């Protein structure tokens, strides 16, 4: 969602760091001031080592400082969601506050991001759970937001709140055409048919729209766009579906919610690989299994297509699926490199590679057996 577009409404939403707030905004709407419940006398005339100062410092630093108050619920930064930034900005907009998009040529805000892919996907999984908490709460943008910020701004927040369902089309896109290609089952029109132009148009049109509207219009490079669309595929295959599963399990009371702190420890080796734009895998994280399994399935589909072409077989009805598998393989090149070529500490763990190969073969055999029994 482009913040420039949201500025024409209530203003861009609050995401992550790089945001300044008026202190007054944390105490009610623009026309309704809520008196702070915690009021302490000012003792600025005493030295910092004074007993009174130390007592107040310990009180503020204690975990029960905000207990039995409205802070975090009716005022201040809102609690109750793993994405407290969007949750807070959403409530402030609903109270009537406006935000302004500050985007000077020189970066106004700088921050530190996770250097390893594992830390990144864990962070995105936490976002997915937090966004679903907002989407299905009593403050859902579809209902609550519609009345307080208007239908268009509510749709902007709805777009963010339902981000995790992006996992559904991406997962289907990453597995179904490829598995069907492996089994020789066409799911798209033949390339000789005029109807084949429709999926081609939708595929190219969607990517061109993303590039020109979100990157070219803001002086973004082609390489940056390619990395971004690759990251969206990673989000849709790993942290989003896992976040949805954990959210459902939490709703059913099967697991308790845990806050996974994102590691941002500086490591010289990781820094070097990050500067060289090499993806950091390193650990045997289950978050990598969907990614590597998808990459292997795509490679298998492309290999079988090349073998069929070498044998001179006619695969007019399977050409579009072959092109999708080829596109998937190109996107997965860093994963193949991490599994086979790299020897540094950031390579793919052998355990993940073996598990993914077994899963890919299991999917292929299962789908083949199912299709043979129903055709």
Number of C-alpha atoms within 10 A of each C-alpha: 12 10 17 14 13 18 16 11 16 21 19 24 27 19 14 11 11 11 15 9 9 7 8 12 17 20 18 18 18 13 9 9 12 14 10 13 11 10 7 7 6 8 12 8 6 11 11 12 8 10 11 12 16 13 11 14 12 11 13 12 10 10 9 9 13 14 9 8 13 15 19 16 13 15 21 19 16 22 16 13 19 21 21 21 18 23 25 23 22 25 22 26 20 23 17 15 18 17 19 16 14 14 11 8 6 6 8 10 11 8 7 9 12 18 22 21 20 23 20 18 23 23 18 19 25 26 23 28 28 22 29 24 22 25 21 13 14 12 16 19 28 18 15 15 24 18 12 16 22 15 14 14 25 21 16 20 25 20 15 18 25 16 18 25 15 16 23 13 11 16 18 13 16 23 21 15 24 29 23 19 27 25 18 16 16 18 14 16 18 17 16 11 10 9 12 15 14 11 13 13 10 11 12 11 12 11 13 13 12 14 20 15 11 15 16 15 9 9 9 13 11 13 8 12 18 14 13 14 15 15 15 15 20 22 24 24 27 22 27 27 22 24 24 20 13 20 24 15 14 14 13 10 10 11 12 12 15 8 9 12 10 16 15 13 11 11 9 9 12 19 15 11 16 15 10 9 10 17 20 24 21 17 18 15 16 14 19 24 21 23 21 25 24 23 26 24 27 29 20 21 28 24 16 17 24 13 12 13 12 9 9 9 10 10 18 13 20 23 19 22 25 23 15 20 28 19 13 24 22 15 18 21 12 17 22 20 14 24 19 12 12 14 11 12 14 19 22 28 17 14 13 21 22 15 14 22 18 13 19 23 15 12 16 20 15 12 17 17 12 11 13 10 8 6 5
